Amino acid sequence: MSLRISPQNNIFRCFGCGKDGGPIEFVMEIEKKSYQEALSILSTRLNVQ
């Protein structure tokens, strides 16, 4: 499987399964979380309220 992450464009693409998206979708996929849970994880990591 091949995964490409582009920090400059804030996107990812998995060539194995065809999934792609931005940071929220990446966290949702990797952590197996809902949209709201992914937002919470990112906001905590970035210290955003």
C-alpha positions in Angstrom: 0.0 0.0 0.0 1.2 3.5 -0.7 0.3 6.7 1.2 1.2 10.2 0.2 0.8 13.1 2.6 1.2 16.7 1.3 1.7 19.1 4.3 1.9 22.1 1.9 -1.6 21.3 0.6 -3.0 19.7 3.8 -4.1 16.6 1.9 -3.5 12.9 1.9 -4.1 10.1 -0.6 -3.9 6.4 -0.2 -3.2 4.7 -3.5 -4.1 1.3 -2.0 -7.7 1.9 -1.0 -8.3 5.2 -2.9 -9.2 7.3 0.2 -8.1 10.9 0.3 -8.9 14.1 2.1 -7.7 16.7 4.6 -6.5 16.6 8.2 -9.9 15.9 9.7 -10.5 12.9 7.3 -7.0 11.6 8.0 -7.6 11.6 11.8 -11.0 10.0 11.3 -9.5 7.2 9.2 -6.4 6.6 11.3 -8.0 6.9 14.7 -11.4 5.4 13.6 -13.2 8.4 15.1 -16.3 10.4 14.1 -16.1 13.9 12.6 -16.7 15.6 16.0 -14.1 13.3 17.7 -11.5 14.1 15.0 -12.2 17.9 15.5 -11.7 17.5 19.2 -8.4 15.6 18.8 -7.0 18.2 16.4 -8.1 21.1 18.4 -6.5 19.6 21.5 -3.3 18.9 19.7 -3.2 22.4 18.3 -4.4 24.1 21.5 -7.4 25.6 19.8 -10.7 26.1 21.7 
